[in-house]
Amino acid sequence: MLLDEMVKRERSLHGARRRELAWLEQILHPDFCEITRSGHLVTRAQTIAALIKEETLPEMLSRDFQLVSTGEMSLILLYQSCDADGSRAAMRASHWLREGQNWRMVFHQGTPAENAAPL
């Protein structure tokens, strides 16, 4: 099922693979950019540089994944997240493009959601 595949790809960026340069280069589209939870626009290069330098992995919980089709080769994955202690709740959206058999993230945004229900 496509939703399961996309959740697996998204969650790979929440765990140990987020520090693997080869994986990041594969999964992040060359035109990738992100609007961070704090409102900063960052490039693919900035994102990769920051992730591979992380010394501790954040413990992120996520739920309520939904797919929005934006075309045959394009979709948006929506979900909620928070840290393991329930702090830093956010609404998140990732735009994915299909290239051949692979899906690559081209855009991500995390927006604070202070009134979100606990995960």
GISUL-V387434 format. One record per residue. N is the residue number from 1. PHI is phi in whole degrees, -180 to 180 (* if undefined). OMEGA is omega in radians with two decimals (none if undefined). Layout:
[[N | PHI | OMEGA] [N | PHI | OMEGA]]
//
This chain:
[[1 | * | -3.08] [2 | -62 | 3.14] [3 | -58 | 3.14] [4 | -60 | 3.13] [5 | -62 | -3.09] [6 | -72 | 3.08] [7 | -64 | 3.12] [8 | -61 | 3.13] [9 | -64 | -3.13] [10 | -61 | -3.10] [11 | -68 | 3.07] [12 | -62 | 3.13] [13 | -86 | 3.09] [14 | -99 | -3.05] [15 | -114 | -3.03] [16 | -61 | -3.12] [17 | -65 | 3.14] [18 | -65 | 3.10] [19 | -102 | -3.09] [20 | -89 | -3.10] [21 | -55 | -3.11] [22 | -61 | 3.13] [23 | -66 | 3.14] [24 | -62 | 3.12] [25 | -66 | 3.12] [26 | -78 | -2.98] [27 | -87 | 3.14] [28 | -94 | 3.13] [29 | -58 | 3.11] [30 | -55 | 3.13] [31 | -95 | -3.09] [32 | -55 | 2.94] [33 | -149 | -3.09] [34 | -141 | 2.90] [35 | -103 | -3.04] [36 | -70 | 3.11] [37 | -58 | 3.14] [38 | -90 | 3.03] [39 | 92 | 3.12] [40 | -97 | 3.06] [41 | -89 | 3.13] [42 | -126 | -3.12] [43 | -88 | 3.06] [44 | -59 | -3.12] [45 | -61 | 3.12] [46 | -65 | 3.13] [47 | -63 | -3.13] [48 | -61 | -3.14] [49 | -59 | -3.13] [50 | -69 | -3.08] [51 | -68 | -3.08] [52 | -72 | 3.10] [53 | -92 | -3.12] [54 | -56 | 3.11] [55 | -93 | 3.08] [56 | -125 | 3.12] [57 | -86 | 3.05] [58 | -70 | 3.06] [59 | -97 | -3.08] [60 | -104 | 3.01] [61 | -104 | 3.14] [62 | -145 | -3.11] [63 | -161 | 3.07] [64 | 56 | 3.13] [65 | -72 | 3.10] [66 | -139 | 3.06] [67 | -102 | 3.02] [68 | -121 | 3.13] [69 | -77 | 3.09] [70 | -119 | 3.13] [71 | 147 | -3.12] [72 | -61 | -3.03] [73 | -116 | -3.02] [74 | -150 | 3.07] [75 | -153 | 3.06] [76 | -119 | 3.08] [77 | -106 | 3.13] [78 | -106 | 3.07] [79 | -167 | 3.07] [80 | -109 | 3.09] [81 | -143 | 2.98] [82 | -162 | 3.03] [83 | -71 | -3.08] [84 | -58 | -3.14] [85 | -87 | 3.12] [86 | 89 | -3.14] [87 | -83 | 3.06] [88 | 56 | 3.09] [89 | -61 | -3.12] [90 | -149 | 2.92] [91 | -98 | -3.06] [92 | -128 | 3.08] [93 | -140 | 3.08] [94 | -124 | 3.09] [95 | -100 | -3.10] [96 | -115 | 3.06] [97 | -117 | 3.11] [98 | -92 | 3.08] [99 | -124 | -3.03] [100 | 66 | 3.12] [101 | -96 | -3.06] [102 | -106 | 3.02] [103 | -103 | 3.13] [104 | -126 | 3.14] [105 | -79 | -3.14] [106 | -106 | -3.12] [107 | -155 | 3.06] [108 | -144 | 3.04] [109 | -141 | 3.02] [110 | -120 | -3.11] [111 | -121 | 3.14] [112 | -54 | 3.13] [113 | -133 | -3.02] [114 | -62 | -3.09] [115 | -101 | -3.12] [116 | -70 | 3.07] [117 | -68 | 3.14] [118 | -59 | 3.11] [119 | -86 | none]]
//
